[in-house]
């Protein structure tokens, strides 16, 4: 690629910060970070060299503060409550330049969760924004033991223009770290919400594990090498709509860095709006973006209120972004189809917090279809173990270079993903191999989401839930029925869509959606309409995780009475039907006697 040499493999680098320094040397004067100013009045840009000099200056400023309190057990620096992405980015690179581990804790974590994470990860210090310093002190107080103090440092928002000015002629070097960053050192600790348990987990990534998923799986994929739809180059601009604390944002930031491209980042207080996204898109002409399904839902709503005949910047931005990547949760099929009809090229990769992006192929992508191509690069580390008939459970082997540290959940160190797949047959020879030799698999759901009914038959609710949610007035739903005689469904309505219909029409549309879903599943998985359908009032919502997926355990807790009422009614109706059958049988026997 002109202007930037694609790295051969992850082992070309000692650490992520080493990769950053190599990229800076190749792209000194090129624009790197376009950031929204704290007053929300426009954007400014830092070049590769400016960002490098600023963070080296900050590393020297923070070295006497942090390095004396760091030892082999506490190399981790927690970051809490940074609503400014540019300030978070400065902190991230500063910590890495000191050879320390970056541990961003999301603002959605409550006091109990923060305390749990700080204690579990043996944090050496907390660096909190000024607005969240009180919250940090509350959490730290809960784990103070034997009168020992837990260091909390305040990150006062830096004047970036001033930093650029005072470092312009600087030739400072990075201070010597207590423990130099190496391939196996932990670079970043990422927090995942624990969608099944509700308890946040900390996932530890070494430098090489993170670089492997970036380079060998993503950038070196066949699509990239062959100049396919995933082809990226130094002139590309990545629009990063999520805070820097998110794995996807760190991932895409480094992705752009390795290619010599640039990124657009935002303030997140107040929350990011669609106007922010499209205004930035008009200025910087982004060609790539990553948006989770909940934000893509907002994009869809924004576009529905925008006239396609009006030649505004919205249309230009949509046409300029060649790929809209998403992941973390399924995107509703109806939303995917609408966005595709508006010209958005959607792409959904597969991955997890424990092993990063496992496949990023964008060939033959179909809106809303969870069919993934696992490349030959990753297949040698994967086992698709038989689970139930034609359904397999994906297991990542312990020697997979992109596996996070100590996440193995089998005695041999392998990682059970709990994700279920079935082969996607793509050729006449009844295999799931495409022309490149990659295997194609369709995502079915998670083991934790499946359940066994009273009759011993297993239900896979995810495909059915996806189908039900294709109805535009349905926001989300959940299939229940563990140890029950049949399946039932709870429906959460999309308020802005549902209020356009009468109650009778709402019910009709929901029932039609459930009937459509029934046609796509085995008879034992079907939901009896209307008896086993419960539609939540418009003022009630199903509990969701931070990824936007329904929190199943929370549903059973919050809607226990509604679920039991469904089955009480079903059992009552069944008993009445049985009594009626006996009466009819008696009548028939009398008539035929």
Beta strands, then each sheet from edge to edge (+ up, - down):
strand 1: 31-36
strand 2: 43-47
strand 3: 76-80
strand 4: 101-105
strand 5: 125-129
strand 6: 152-155
strand 7: 186-192
strand 8: 201-206
strand 9: 237-240
strand 10: 262-265
strand 11: 288-290
strand 12: 323-326
strand 13: 346-348
strand 14: 350-352
strand 15: 356-359
strand 16: 371-374
strand 17: 382-388
strand 18: 391-396
strand 19: 415-423
strand 20: 439-446
strand 21: 451-452
strand 22: 458-459
strand 23: 474-480
strand 24: 488-493
strand 25: 533-535
sheet 1: 2+ 1- 10- 9- 11- 12- 13-
sheet 2: 4+ 3+ 5+ 6+
sheet 3: 7+ 8-
sheet 4: 14+ 15-
sheet 5: 16+ 20- 19+ 18- 17+
sheet 6: 21+ 22-
sheet 7: 23+ 24- 25-
end
